[in-house]
Amino acid sequence: MKGGVVMRGLKNVAFGVLIVGLLAAPMMALAIVTPTAAPNLGDPVTLTTIENIILRIITFLVTFGIIIAVGMIILGGIRWMAAAGNDEKAEGAKKMIKNGIYGAAIVLGVGVILRTVASLINLDFFNL
């Protein structure tokens, strides 16, 4: 019984020495990594680059929003045709078409505002 406890203790000590040795090995070898050349950082970010990125995002979001709005209008038209004289369903379909048109108008309006803001980024008064 006593031999098992001693062996377990020796295993713990050996494991601790191994961990400390692995962590201290780079320091003992004086392994210092020094860069030989400056890293390639790429092109600098300019206001034109930022404007182009913003315009790409705006174009994607406006296109996605218009596709959703047109889908709502088409779905409302299909529901209106499928109402088959049911006034409640026809009114719901008309409301869906109206909301699709409102959504398209809002998306286009926000797109115009965001494009205006994006074009303002590249003006000279930001270059103080």
Beta strands, then each sheet from edge to edge (+ up, - down):
end
